[in-house]
Amino acid sequence: MGQRHRRRSVLKGVVGVAAVAAAAAPAVAGSPASAAPSRRAKPGLVTHVTGLSVEVELDGGGTASVPAVGFPDGWRMRTGDVVMVMNSDADGSPDHALPFVTAVSGPFQPGPRSEAHVDGRRIRILPETVRNGERRTGGSHAVAFCMENRHESVLTATAVRFGG
C-alpha cells in the first residue's frame, strides 16, 4: 500500500498560468529528458475532485489530498488530469497541486465547437482558457499551454498566446 499524505492548509496566493508554464519548463515538450527531478515537485494523476481540492495518485506511489492552485478562474479539474504536487513545507509534505503544462507552438486553426488545432495537434479550448494577444486568422502563430488528461486522451489549453 502506498504512502498517503493529507494536507488541509489553504494557500494565500495563486500562481499565474504564465508562471506555472515557466516553472514547469522541464515538462515542456522538447525539453531534455535528463532534467533533474525536483524533490519539491512530483507529477501525479488526479483521481478524485472535491471542490477546490484534488486527490492525486503520485508517480512512484502514494496519494495526496491537496488544494489545486494556479488554474484559470472557473477551471474544472477532471479525473485523469496530470498535475504537479508541490512540497513547500520544511517537512516535505505535499502542499498543493499546480497545472503540469506542455507547450504546443505553431499555426493555429479553429475547429468545431471547443476544438482547435495548433501545429496540427488537436487541443480543447474552453471558456476558462486564458487568451493573450489577438488571434488574426487561421494560420496565425499560437502557443498553447496545455494539460494532458490521460482518461480522455486530450490536451486542454489553460492558456493560449497568439502572435509572434
Buried (B, 14 or more C-beta within 10 A) or exposed (E): EEEEBEBEEEBEEBBEBEEBBEBBEBBBEEEEEEEEEEEEBBBBBBBEBEEEBBBBBBEEEBBBBBBBBBBBEEBEBBBBBBBBBBBEEEEEBBBBBBBBBBBBBBEBBEEEEEEBBBBEBEBBBEEBBBEEBEBEEEEBBBBBBBBBBEEEEBBBBBBBBBEE
